Amino acid sequence: MRKWLAILLVCVMLLATAACATVEVETTEKLPVEWDLDSIYASVEVWQADYDEVMGMLDRYEEFRGTLNNAQAIYDYLQFAYYRTMGEC
């Protein structure tokens, strides 16, 4: 679960950066610039460990590009992408 939250956090940060670079949003309310992750992570070191693991996983997703054309390849992808973290929740 924590790893998926870290992946989600990275995706949100990337999307927010892209949106801020291309569109200027006018709002009357200030949006938070920092998120309080204390309820998710016990320390910065724990967050950094998850972040580093997620960044390492991104390269692995590229290995599956263009290869999901048979049952074994699809099985291998599902094992990597979904089932490897099911027991850690």
C-alpha positions in Angstrom: 0.0 0.0 0.0 2.8 2.4 0.9 4.5 1.8 -2.4 1.4 2.6 -4.3 1.0 5.8 -2.3 4.6 6.7 -3.2 3.9 6.0 -6.9 0.8 8.1 -6.7 2.7 10.9 -5.0 5.4 10.9 -7.7 2.7 11.0 -10.5 0.8 13.8 -8.8 4.0 15.8 -8.4 4.9 15.3 -12.1 1.4 16.2 -13.2 1.4 19.3 -11.0 4.8 20.4 -12.3 3.6 20.0 -15.9 0.3 21.8 -15.2 2.1 24.7 -13.5 4.5 25.0 -16.4 1.8 25.3 -19.1 -1.2 26.8 -17.5 -1.5 29.7 -15.0 -4.4 29.1 -12.7 -6.1 32.0 -11.0 -7.7 31.1 -7.7 -8.9 33.2 -4.8 -7.7 30.5 -2.4 -4.1 29.5 -1.8 -3.2 25.9 -2.5 -0.8 24.2 -0.1 2.8 24.2 -1.3 3.8 21.5 1.0 2.0 18.3 2.0 2.0 16.9 5.5 3.1 13.3 5.0 3.5 12.6 8.7 0.3 10.4 8.7 1.8 8.2 6.0 5.6 8.2 6.7 7.3 8.0 10.1 10.4 9.9 8.8 12.0 11.5 5.8 14.3 8.5 5.5 11.3 6.1 5.1 9.8 8.4 2.5 13.1 8.6 0.6 13.5 4.8 0.6 10.0 4.4 -1.0 10.8 7.2 -3.4 14.0 5.6 -4.5 12.3 2.2 -4.9 9.6 3.8 -7.1 12.1 5.6 -9.3 13.9 2.2 -9.7 10.7 0.6 -10.7 10.0 3.1 -13.5 12.8 1.8 -15.6 11.4 -1.8 -15.2 8.1 -0.8 -16.7 9.9 0.1 -20.0 11.0 -3.5 -20.3 7.4 -4.6 -20.9 6.7 -2.0 -23.6 5.8 -3.9 -26.8 6.1 -7.3 -25.2 2.6 -8.0 -23.9 1.6 -10.2 -26.8 1.4 -13.6 -25.1 0.1 -15.2 -22.0 3.5 -15.6 -20.3 4.5 -11.9 -20.9 1.2 -10.7 -19.5 1.6 -13.0 -16.5 5.1 -11.7 -15.9 3.9 -8.1 -16.1 1.0 -8.6 -13.7 3.4 -10.3 -11.3 5.7 -7.3 -11.4 3.1 -4.5 -11.5 0.4 -5.8 -9.1 1.0 -9.0 -7.3 4.4 -8.5 -5.9 3.2 -5.9 -3.3 -0.1 -7.6 -2.4 1.4 -9.3 0.6 3.0 -6.1 1.9 -0.3 -4.2 2.4 
